[in-house]
Amino acid sequence: MNKSELKPSCVFEQFARINEIPRPSKHEGRMIEFLKEFGKANNLDTKVDETGNVLISKPATPGYENRRTVVLQSHMDMVCEKLVDLDFDFHKDAIQTYIDGEWLKAKGTTLGADDGIGVAIELAILESKDIEHGPIECLFTVDEETGLTGAMGMKGDFLSGEMLINLDSEDEGQIFVSCAGGMTTDATFTFTKEDAPSGYFFAKISLKGLVGGHSGDDINKKRANAIKVLTRFLYKQQNKLDLRLASFNAGKLHNAIPRDGVAIVAVPQDKKEDLRADWNVFMSEVEDEFHVTEKAMDFAMSSAGAERVMPLEVSQRIIRALQAVDNGIFAMCQDEALAWMVETSNNVASVVTTETTVKVVASQRSNVMSNLENQANTIKATFELADAEIKQKDPYPAWKMNPDSKLTKAVVESYKKLFNKEPKVLGIHAGLECGLFSEKYPNLDMVSFGPTLRGVHSPDERLHIPTVQMVWDHLLEILKNIPAK
């Protein structure tokens, strides 16, 4: 297969155009201008709100004027990750794509199919001359990846549509009708470092090679959290060997399960062999615990140069708090239809040490807002007991399933008609912009679906080419069958 054979060609042509345009989160200016010019070139009503969201409207085709207005929605920004040794500037350079069997990939960077392929589908519909549909509003939001600020900043009168199809899901054949809300808790410990006691041995202990993953979608997959694993060892050793902590760094993104971490510690010289022996036993125990999900765990210990350490009382508070803080699944959904799904969780996402602080970031999620508050308070209380400074931020609402959704019914029936099989109707333990839309437009009937993506938010991001045609066909069938007003 070569690029000229990609189907539907109208979608992949738009995707190629989009990937010429730099669009990191919070730097979508050129994409906004492109969308404005696109609307103008196609004689379509186009408006931009104060936040930078773009809305392009297209009238109904003849015979469909009495149908309900449908909003098609995607986010225009992309996660910008690349291989370490690749010379690439996401603010200037175009994404370079290639075909590998049935998958479209990028050369050493994120592909931008999250959610560029959704944007491309919308543009193809807007430019089309032969698709049957009622009134359409195509919404392109900014900054979904780093704070949902586009959806958050959108006013309640920007849209007029009664139904919304979000094109930001990553498994063809799955129709999402609910998502989690969430927030982030930051805990900061402040101190003045001091010289280690004389006669202390310094060691670097590290863990890498964990699977990691999305802190919502993958929190139930029994994967190890590098912060929690390393903390277990530190907690056991701090009293036994009079351990002193110099630094602890692990994790990077608030929405990812940490895959690696490093701590610099010091113990009395005559205890260093005890430290090594305990580390070896600990490694064996943890490898056995995670022998199914973590097959590439890489533990290491080596001597390190002497450096200043945290005061003993401070390091004890930090380690105790990290040992105690809840991580993973807190509760499963109570609704019978969604009993398989995680309802509430926490992910201890990162620990960063500077000369004067240790900052811990934890991310809470729940499909039930009262339990989100409860979980966030649980995390907050743990760090309050350790005398940390707490900041809770970036809250976003859950999207609750509508059991009487006419749109869901139309989406499911269209799928069955096209593919002669039932789609899966699901909730997701992750945040979607639908949660914010439901807050601003309480009566908006919504679903979310999209083609199959893998490795998102990483240079391994890839798009399953055949599923784009399936989603395209499905969406056109839905638009023909939208109910009348």
C-alpha positions, -999 to +999 in steps of 0.1 A: +000+000+000+013+035-008-001+069+003-021+073-029-041+042-020-052+054+014-090+052+018-110+073+021-088+095+001-107+127+011-099+121+047-062+112+043-057+142+020-070+164+048-048+146+074-017+152+052-026+189+051-030+191+088+003+174+095+021+202+076+009+226+103+026+228+137+000+225+164+014+219+199-010+224+228-013+261+237+004+270+203-024+263+179-024+298+162-014+286+127-040+258+129-067+284+139-057+305+109-058+275+086-093+266+097-105+302+093-091+302+057-107+268+051-141+280+061-137+311+039-125+291+009-156+269+011-181+298+017-190+284+051-200+304+082-169+304+105-164+319+139-137+318+166-143+323+203-122+341+229-104+309+238-094+300+202-121+273+195-133+274+159-168+266+147-176+260+110-212+255+101-226+238+070-263+239+059-283+208+053-283+192+019-317+193+001-343+172+017-326+171+051-334+206+063-358+194+091-332+172+108-317+181+142-284+200+140-254+177+148-221+190+162-190+171+150-161+178+174-124+172+175-094+189+192-068+206+170-038+203+193-015+173+195+010+158+221+045+165+210+069+136+218+099+124+199+128+100+200+156+115+222+182+116+194+159+130+167+164+166+155+128+178+153+111+211+162+073+207+168+069+245+164+083+245+129+086+211+113+060+190+095+051+155+107+067+129+084+044+099+080+049+064+064+029+032+060+038+000+078+014-027+067-021-016+078-007+011+101+001+048+094+031+059+116+054+090+120+092+090+116+104+093+152+076+115+165+040+114+176+017+110+146-009+136+156-038+113+147-049+121+183-069+140+173-058+151+138-077+122+122-109+135+138-102+170+124-095+155+090-128+137+090-147+169+098-129+188+071-136+162+045-174+164+054-173+202+053-157+201+018-178+174+004-205+180-023-221+146-023-229+136+013-264+136+026-268+153+060-289+178+080-274+210+095-239+205+108-216+224+131-180+214+131-162+223+164-124+223+167-112+229+202-078+240+214-056+227+242-073+194+250-041+176+258-028+199+285-058+211+305-090+210+284-089+248+284-105+251+250-137+232+261-135+248+295-134+283+281-162+278+256-193+299+263-227+283+266-240+301+235-213+291+211-231+259+198-267+256+186-266+218+179-288+194+198-265+163+193-227+160+194-204+134+181-169+135+196-143+120+172-116+115+198-119+078+208-093+052+199-110+018+193-132+013+163-164-005+172-166+010+207-192+037+213-185+058+244-214+073+263-197+083+297-164+095+309-147+103+342-141+137+358-109+144+375-085+168+392-048+170+402-033+173+437+002+187+441+020+182+474+052+202+480+077+196+508+101+225+515+135+221+533+171+232+535+196+205+527+224+196+550+256+177+550+252+140+555+266+125+587+303+115+584+311+080+573+280+076+551+279+055+519+259+070+490+239+048+466+218+053+435+188+030+433+168+029+401+139+012+384+131+013+347+115-007+319+079-007+334+050-008+310+034+024+323+004+036+303-026+060+306-035+066+342-072+063+333-075+036+307-047+014+321-051+019+359-069-015+362-043-035+343-022-044+374+009-025+362+036-014+386+040+023+395+077+031+397+071+057+425+052+033+447+077+004+441+108+025+450+090+040+480+083+005+494+121-001+496+128+034+510+102+030+537+116-004+549+151+009+550+147+044+565+144+031+601+163-002+597+195+014+583+191+051+593+187+059+556+190+095+545+174+108+513+192+131+489+168+130+460+139+111+445+128+117+409+102+096+390+074+100+365+068+129+340+032+133+330+002+138+353-019+114+332+007+086+329+016+057+352+053+063+360+076+039+342+109+047+358+125+064+388+158+071+406+166+078+443+199+089+458+202+077+493+229+074+520+234+049+548+262+043+574+293+028+557+290-004+578+254-008+566+261-007+528+262-045+524+229-048+543+215-023+518+227-043+488+214-076+503+180-061+511+178-046+476+184-080+460+157-097+481+133-068+473+140-071+435+131-107+436+099-102+455+086-074+433+095-093+401+075-122+414+045-100+422+044-085+387+056-115+367+026-113+344+023-076+337+059-064+340+083-087+321+110-061+315+115-046+350+151-034+353+164-028+389+198-013+395+220-001+425+254+016+422+276+037+444+271+075+440+290+106+449+284+123+482+260+152+482+239+171+507+208+154+520+173+163+533+169+167+570+160+133+585+126+144+598+117+158+563+127+127+544+108+106+568+077+126+562+081+124+525+087+086+524+059+079+549+034+100+528+044+082+496+040+049+513+006+058+527-010+076+497-036+056+479-028+045+444-048+026+418-084+016+419-105+031+447-139+018+436-156+000+407-188+013+391-220+003+409-243+005+378-248-030+365-243-020+329-208-006+338-199-029+367-167-039+348-154-003+347-133+015+372-153+043+389-127+061+410-089+059+411-057+078+419-024+077+402+008+090+420+022+105+388+055+122+395+081+131+422+105+159+415+134+170+438+151+204+436+176+218+461+149+231+483+117+211+475+102+177+467+070+180+447+046+151+443+018+152+417-012+128+419-041+126+396-076+116+408-104+104+385-141+093+390-172+090+370-191+101+402-183+136+412-190+132+449-165+103+450-140+123+430-142+149+458-138+121+484-108+106+467-091+140+462-097+147+499-082+113+508-050+122+489-050+157+503-054+145+539-025+120+535-001+148+525-015+172+551-006+147+578+029+148+564+029+186+567+031+193+529+018+223+512-012+212+491-026+226+459-056+211+441-062+222+405-075+215+370-109+200+379-130+188+351-165+172+353-176+137+345-200+129+316-229+108+329-245+082+307-279+092+292-300+060+292-326+077+269-301+089+243-317+091+208-282+097+193-268+065+209-297+045+194-291+060+160-253+053+162-258+017+173-285+009+147-264+024+119-234+003+130-254-029+130-268-021+096-234-015+081-213-041+097-238-068+108-225-068+143-232-051+176-208-023+187-197-021+223-214+007+242-191+017+270-180+043+295-143+053+298-123+060+330-106+090+314-115+126+307-132+136+275-143+171+265-178+157+265-177+162+303-173+199+300-198+201+272-224+184+293-218+210+320-224+239+296-251+222+275-270+199+299-295+188+272-268+180+246-271+144+234-236+130+229-215+100+219-178+095+212-161+071+187-132+070+163-107+048+144-082+026+161-051+042+175-022+026+194+008+041+213-008+075+216+012+103+233+044+085+223+067+082+192+051+048+187+017+064+179+000+046+150-033+047+132-050+015+119-058+025+083-088+002+076-107+015+106-107+051+091-129+039+063-151+021+087-156+052+109-162+073+078-189+050+065-204+048+099-205+086+103-221+091+069-248+065+077-255+083+111-258+117+094-284+103+070-304+089+099-304+118+124-340+122+137-361+151+126-366+181+149 
